[in-house]
Amino acid sequence: MECPLPKFASPYELHAALKSAWSSESSSSWTAANPAKGQCSVTSLVTQDIFGGAILKTQTYGGTHFYNIINGVRWDLTVSQFDRPIPFEDKPATRAEAMADTSKAQYEALTRRLSLVIQ
C-alpha cells in the first residue's frame, strides 16, 4: 500500500527529513556513517514527486548518479554520499532510468518513512 507523500515547503526541509528517513530499506548501500549512500535514484524520484522539475544524471567514479533540477536550480540531496567532488553533466534522465536503479519496494519504503518523520 502506497503512502501519500507529505508536503514540504522547500528542498531544504525535505533534505532534513530525508536524513531520518533514509535506511537500509530504501538502499542496500545505506550505512549509519553514510546514510545518503545509494539513495540518489530513489531520492530523485521522491523529490520530483514533491516538487516537480526534472531528474538529471551524471557519471561518477561510482557509476550513474541521479539528482534534480527544480525551477532552474540543481538540487543534489544525496551529494553527501561522496568523499570527493563529482562532475555535474546535467544529462536529462527519465523516471524509468531512475527506477531501474532502485526498486518499487525501496521507493515505497522511503515514502512511508518520510510520512512517519513528518508526523
C-alpha positions as a printed NumPy array, in Angstrom:
array([[  0.   ,   0.   ,   0.   ],
       [  1.471,   3.321,  -1.064],
       [  1.654,   6.224,   1.363],
       [  0.809,   9.712,   0.16 ],
       [  3.863,  11.936,   0.191],
       [  3.919,  14.66 ,   2.804],
       [  4.207,  18.311,   1.747],
       [  7.485,  20.138,   2.213],
       [  7.967,  23.897,   1.988],
       [ 11.352,  23.587,   0.265],
       [ 14.035,  21.104,  -0.762],
       [ 15.925,  22.21 ,   2.365],
       [ 13.04 ,  20.953,   4.528],
       [ 12.863,  17.72 ,   2.51 ],
       [ 16.612,  17.181,   2.955],
       [ 16.312,  17.487,   6.726],
       [ 13.541,  14.848,   6.734],
       [ 15.45 ,  12.562,   4.363],
       [ 18.342,  12.317,   6.812],
       [ 15.99 ,  10.499,   9.2  ],
       [ 14.039,   8.635,   6.505],
       [ 16.927,   7.073,   4.589],
       [ 17.555,   3.49 ,   5.707],
       [ 18.639,   0.065,   4.548],
       [ 15.032,  -0.352,   3.361],
       [ 15.499,   2.417,   0.777],
       [ 19.058,   1.489,  -0.261],
       [ 21.08 ,  -1.674,   0.191],
       [ 24.202,   0.557,   0.346],
       [ 22.919,   2.584,   3.34 ],
       [ 25.131,   2.81 ,   6.426],
       [ 24.706,   4.805,   9.619],
       [ 28.012,   6.525,   8.838],
       [ 26.887,   7.425,   5.294],
       [ 23.068,   7.496,   5.216],
       [ 22.873,   9.103,   1.731],
       [ 24.892,   6.287,   0.151],
       [ 22.994,   4.623,  -2.659],
       [ 19.914,   6.794,  -2.104],
       [ 20.264,   9.007,  -5.222],
       [ 17.8  ,   7.31 ,  -7.547],
       [ 15.016,   6.803,  -5.01 ],
       [ 15.544,  10.311,  -3.629],
       [ 15.427,  11.892,  -7.094],
       [ 12.089,  10.178,  -7.741],
       [ 10.561,  11.313,  -4.45 ],
       [ 11.938,  14.833,  -4.901],
       [ 10.328,  15.053,  -8.345],
       [  7.041,  13.758,  -6.931],
       [  7.019,  16.525,  -4.336],
       [  8.453,  19.497,  -6.237],
       [  8.12 ,  18.593,  -9.919],
       [ 11.04 ,  19.576, -12.105],
       [ 13.282,  17.093, -13.853],
       [ 15.633,  14.267, -12.966],
       [ 19.215,  14.641, -14.171],
       [ 22.148,  12.245, -14.188],
       [ 25.912,  12.299, -14.326],
       [ 28.656,   9.693, -14.35 ],
       [ 30.781,   9.5  , -11.218],
       [ 33.615,   7.257, -10.122],
       [ 30.89 ,   5.095,  -8.523],
       [ 28.551,   4.873, -11.522],
       [ 25.469,   6.811, -12.599],
       [ 24.276,   9.43 , -10.119],
       [ 20.77 ,  10.946, -10.155],
       [ 19.663,  14.346,  -8.835],
       [ 17.07 ,  17.02 ,  -9.627],
       [ 16.515,  20.397, -11.203],
       [ 13.639,  22.404,  -9.72 ],
       [ 12.71 ,  25.816, -11.11 ],
       [ 16.057,  26.005, -12.9  ],
       [ 18.117,  25.194,  -9.779],
       [ 20.132,  21.977,  -9.368],
       [ 19.329,  20.112,  -6.158],
       [ 21.507,  17.137,  -5.24 ],
       [ 20.106,  15.99 ,  -1.922],
       [ 22.431,  12.951,  -1.755],
       [ 25.761,  14.569,  -2.681],
       [ 26.999,  13.956,   0.888],
       [ 27.484,  10.278,  -0.019],
       [ 30.619,  11.192,  -1.983],
       [ 34.033,  11.689,  -0.436],
       [ 35.268,  13.872,  -3.293],
       [ 33.794,  16.346,  -5.78 ],
       [ 31.737,  14.904,  -8.608],
       [ 31.118,  16.27 , -12.105],
       [ 27.661,  17.545, -12.949],
       [ 26.962,  16.728, -16.579],
       [ 23.275,  17.612, -16.12 ],
       [ 22.163,  14.986, -18.644],
       [ 18.38 ,  14.512, -18.776],
       [ 17.182,  11.284, -17.18 ],
       [ 13.792,   9.617, -17.11 ],
       [ 11.835,   8.267, -14.176],
       [ 12.258,   4.831, -15.741],
       [ 16.062,   5.193, -15.642],
       [ 15.994,   6.263, -12.003],
       [ 13.532,   3.475, -11.107],
       [ 15.773,   0.922, -12.829],
       [ 18.471,   1.903, -10.308],
       [ 16.184,   1.261,  -7.311],
       [ 13.009,  -0.77 ,  -6.763],
       [  9.342,  -0.21 ,  -6.064],
       [  9.879,  -1.616,  -2.563],
       [ 12.692,   0.862,  -1.858],
       [ 10.591,   3.735,  -3.23 ],
       [  7.626,   2.733,  -1.056],
       [  9.891,   2.359,   1.994],
       [ 11.24 ,   5.88 ,   1.565],
       [  7.797,   7.424,   1.072],
       [  6.481,   5.552,   4.125],
       [  9.41 ,   6.633,   6.291],
       [  9.095,  10.257,   5.134],
       [  5.448,  10.204,   6.187],
       [  6.459,   8.974,   9.655],
       [  9.262,  11.532,  10.041],
       [  6.967,  14.446,   9.223],
       [  4.25 ,  13.424,  11.754]])
